[in-house]
Amino acid sequence: MAKAMILAAGQGTRVRPLTKNMPKPMVPILGKPVMEYIIEHLKRYGVTEIMVNVAFNHWKIENYFGDGHRWGVKIGYSYEGAIEHGEIVPKPCGSAGGMKRIQDFSGFFDETTIVLCGDAIIDLDISAALFEHKSKKAMASVVTLEVPLDQVKNYGIVVSDKEGQITSFQEKPAPEKALSRLASTGIYIFEPEILELVPSGQEFDIGSQLFPLLVEQKLPFYAQNRHFNWIDIGRVSDYWAVCLRVLRGEVAQMDMPGTEVRPGVWVGLNTRIDWDTVKITGPVYIGSGSCIESGVTIEGPAWLGNGCRLRKNSVLRSSVLFDYTRLSESAVFEDVIASPLYVVDKNGKTTYQGDETTPLRWGDGRV
């Protein structure tokens, strides 16, 4: 079939504070890390040998996914860093540099490889994408999606001829300067020989360095224009919007966990909810160990992680609470992502616990 490479070594700075203490591929949706959905999707298509490059907080990814046997796949890791003054310091090698490092070390990439970013949820037909790649005898293929003209400024834009051969790239062009509306999704299909173009032992990027080389040398390099769901979590506002879409049931293969105890209301095990006095309108998920006190209002879509506590008469609307988040009595949280340490509004504005200027009322830390 093919092998896979998941790119997971970045710091995810644009999604802070969600990535302050966790790698971006570990950011949860419906209680599962984004990368878990990617692994499940690869397995669906028979792709079972997966390499992951890691750097920042690498152990959180490695501890969670292990060798991959729970998903019926084999997962290997390539840590990008060095020992300096007795400490392990992350030093990402860039997306292409990370693959070259693996190739130099073990020769893992000995057949067609599908490359994916560890921070986007997809339902791409991998079999069809591989078939098109092989039928065109491509050395590299980029899976693209057509985006509205006013959105091209947010993406790397791919320019190709009528056969799909890529002739140039535009990095986030202004709409009036865009030569196409095909956005790179960060999903690539590579033949092993492509890595011969990547220098060893240095930082090297797929999009900004490897791809221009392919165009310059006129190698068989193609764009695939496919119709599929591509849910990219580039910014905090994207994450918030994705969570609400998923809670509303708008994304296939992402089902609510727990038990549906009332229409549109799911709960985990060991929850305490004052059903006689609370007002809960779905879709809402309430995680294990959570306590919802009397007079509380929850208006979905809303997600409450494990161990959350909503004190008396508090209100939660269209929000995501990470594990062990507490709302104080009569607090109102609306359109936010909250953790025990911070609250982020849907535009990405962050308020940390203890900042008295916030209009949002915090609880008193962990339950």
N, C-alpha and C positions, 0 to 999 in steps of 0.2 A: 504493500500500500504506500506508505510514506512514513517518515519520521517527523517529529515536531520540535520546534524551539520556541519557548515562551520567554519573552524579554521582561525581566522583573528586577533589574538592577538599579533603576532610577530612584530618585528621592521623592518624586511626586510633590514638588514644591507648590504647584498651582492648586493643589487640593488641601493645603494646610488650612486649619489645624487637624483635619482628619488623619493626615499622615505624619503628625508630629511624633507619635510613638508606634506607628505601624507602617509597614511597606504598603504602597498603593494597591498591589494585588490582593492584600488581605482586608481591604475595606469591605464591610459586610453589606449584602443586600438580601433581605429575608433571612438574616441570620447566618448566611453562608458567604465566605470570601468570593470576590469577583472571579478569582483564578479557578475556583472550584467548578464554576459553570463552564469555563473554557476546557478544563480537563474532561468533564463529563461529555462535552460536545465532541471533542477529539475521539473519545472512546466510542461514541455512537457510530463514528465512521471508520472504526477499526484502526485508528492511529494510537498505538500503545507504547511507543518508545519516545519519551519526552525529556528533553534537556531544558533546564531552567538556569539562566544566569542570575546571580543574586549578589547584593552588596549591603546596602543599608538595612539594619535589623534583619539580616538574612536568616537568623535562627528561627524567627517567627514563622517564616515560610517553610523552612525545613522541618521544624517540629510538627507543624500542622499536617503537611502532606506526606512526610516520610518517604518511603520508597514507592508510594503510589498503589500498593496492593489493595487498599480499600476500594479503589475505583477500577480495579482490574487493569491497571497500566503499570509501566515501569518509569519511575522518575529519577533522573540524575541531576546533580547540581554542580555549577561552576562558580565558585566564590571569587569575586573580583576585588582584590585588595592585597595588602602587603603587611609584613610585621615591621613596625617602626618603634624603636625604643621599648621593645617588649610588648607592644600593643598591636592588635590587628586593626588596621585602618582600611575602610572601604575605599577602593579606587576603581570606579566603573571604567570599562574599556571602550564604551560606545557600542551601539547595537551590532555593527559588523565586526568590530574588534573583539567583542565577547564571543562571537561565533568562531572567529579565527583562533582564539585562544583554546577553545575546545578542540578544534580540528588539529592544531599543532600538538595538543596533549594526547589525544586518543584516536583521532581519525573518525569520530562518531558520525560525521555527515558523509556517509558513503552511498546515499541514495537521495531521491527527491525529498525535500524537507519543506514543510509548511511552517512559516514563521509568524507568530502572533504576539501582540502586545498583551501584557498581563493585566490590563486595566480596562478592557472593553468586553461587553457581552455580545455574542453574535449567534445567528442561526444560519450561517452560510452553508450551502450545499457543498461540502468539501470534495465529494466525489466528482461533481460536475466541474469544479474549479481545477482539480488535478487532471481531469480528462482534457479540458481545453488547453491547459499548459503543455501536456504531452503531445497533443495533436498538432500544436503549432511548433513543436520542437524548440520550445523556449528554454533559454538558459535561466531567465528570471521572469516572473510575472508579478504584477501588482494588482491586487483586487481593489477596484474603485467603486464608488457610489456617486450617482449624479446628485448634486446639491443645488438648492435655489441660488440664483445669481447673487443675491444679497448676502449669502453665507460663504462665498468663496474666500473671503478675507480671513476666515478661521482655519483654513486647511492648506495642505500642500496640494497643488493642482497639477494633474497629469495631462500632458498634451500628446496626442497620438495621431497617426495617419489612419486611413480608412481600414487597413488590415489590423489595426490595434498596436502596431509597432510604436514604441514610445520615442518621441523626437525631442522633448524637453520637459522641464518642470518649472512651475512657478510657486514660490513659497509665499503663501498668504497674500495673493495679489488683490489690489483694489478691484471692485466689480467691473469698472470701465476698462481695466487693463487685462482682465482674465481672458485667456485664449481657449478655455474650455470650462466645463462645470463638473469635471470628473475629479472627485477628491480621493486622495490616497487614504485607505482605511487602516494602514499599518499592518495589513495582512499580505504576506509575500510568499511566493513559491520559488524555491531555489534548487538548481542542480549543484552537485558538489563542486564542480570546477569553478563556480563563481568565486569561491573563497580563495582561489589562487590570485585573484586581483587585490586581495586585502593584505596590507603589510602586517607582519608579525610584530607583537610587542609594543603596539602603540594604539592610542584611542582612535577609533575610526567609525564613522556613522553611516548607516545604510542610506538614508534619504539624501543627506547633503554631500556625501563623498563617494560612496560606491555607485549609486545610480548615475550621477553625471559621467563617471568612467564608462559605464555600459553604453550610454548614449554616444559619447565621444568615439568609442571603438566600434560603434554600429553593430553591436552584438545582438543576438535574438532576444529582445527585451520587450515584453508585451503588457498592455493594460487589459484587464478583464472588467467589463461593466456588468455588474450583477445586481439583482434585486434581492435584498435580504435585510434583516434587522441588524443594525450596528449601533450599539448603545455605548458611546464613549464617555468615560467619566473624566473629562479633562479639567473641569472646574467644580467647585463646591456647588454652584447653582445647578450643574448637570447632575450631580449626585442626588440632590434633593428632588429634582424633577423625575429622575429615573425611579427613585424609591416610590414616589407617588404613583407613577405609571404602573409599576409592578404590583403595588397594593390594589390598584383598581382592576388588575387582571388583564392588562393590555399587552403583556409580553408572554409569548408562548413558552412552554416548558419551565415556567417559574411559578410553582404552586405554593400556596400558603401552607406553612407547617402547622402543627397543633391540631386541635379538635374544634370544629365549628359548633359552638354551644348556643348561639343565636344566629339568625340570618346576618351574614357579613361580619361576625365576631368570632375570632379564633383565639384559643388560649393554649398555653403550654401546661405542663404538669405543675401541681403545687402552687396554685394561685389563690389569692384571697380577694374577693370582690364583693362589695356590699350591693348585691343586685337590686335590692328593694329601693335604694335611693339614688343609684348612679344612673346617668343617661349616656348610653354608648350607641352611636350610630356608625355602622361600618362603612368601608372595610377597615377593620382594626385587628391587630394582633397584639396579644398581651403575653409576654414571655414568662417562663417558669420562675417561680419565686417572687413574682410581682404582687404588690398589694395596692388595691384601689379602694380608698376610704369613702365614707358617706358623702353624698352630694357632689361627687366628681362628675364632670362632663367631658366626654371624649368624642370628638367629631372627626371621622375618618376622611381621607385615608390617613392612618396613623400606625406607627410601629413602636412598640415598647419592648426593649430587650429584656434579658433576664434580670431579676432582682430590682426592678424599678419600683418606686413608691410614689403614688399621687396622693398627697395629703387632702384633708377635708376641703370640699368646695373648690378645688383647683380645676382649671380648664385646659384641655389640650386639643388643638385643632391642626390638622394637616401638618403633622410633625413626625420626626424620627427621634426616639430616645435610645441612646446606646445603653449598654448594660449598666445597672446600678446607678441610674440617674433618678434624682428625687425632685419633685415639685413641692414647694412649700404651700402651706394653707392659703387658699384663695388666689394662688398665682395663676396667671394666664400666659400660656405658651402657644403661639400661633405662627405657622409657616417657618419653623426652625428645625435645625438638627442640634440636639443637646447631648452633652456627656456630663459626667460628674465634675469636669474641669472647665468646660466652656459651652457657650451657646453661639451658633452660627445662623444668621438669617439666610433667606433663600438667595440673596445676592452675594453671599460670601463674607459679610461683615461679622467679625468675631468679637465676642465679649467674654473675657475670662472671669472665672469665679473670683469674687472679691472686688471687682470693678464696680464702684458704687454709682457710676454715671449711667448704668444700663437701666432702661425702662422695664426690662424683664426681671421678674423676681425669682431669685434662686432659692433652692432648698438648702439644707445644711450638710451637703456632701453625701457620702455613701450611706446606704441603709445600715 
